[in-house]
Amino acid sequence: MDEAIQQRLTAIFRTVFDEPDLQLRRAMTAHDVPAWDSLSHITLIVAVEREFRVRFTTAEVAALMNVGDLADQISKKLS
């Protein structure tokens, strides 16, 4: 995972899930974060789109399996 993207994503995740010590891993999923439910998922995606100034399609969001997939999708959109 690109370090700059990881740092920005970490800040977003910590804010959205109100967990200041949260450490992201590529394989992390909603099952690893107790506060990660369907509503917070939408909040997370919106925050990521705003921070990185990108837009995800519904299909792209549905295809995300973990944090690594999200980081890869961001990297792809930024290149």
KANORSUL-V297017 format. One record per run of one state. SS is the DSSP state (H for helix, E for strand, L for the rest). FROM is the first residue (numbers start at 1). LEN is the number of residues. If there is no record, write none. Layout:
((SS,FROM,LEN) (SS,FROM,LEN))
This chain:
((L,1,2) (H,3,14) (L,17,13) (H,30,3) (L,33,5) (H,38,15) (L,53,5) (H,58,6) (L,64,3) (H,67,12) (L,79,1))
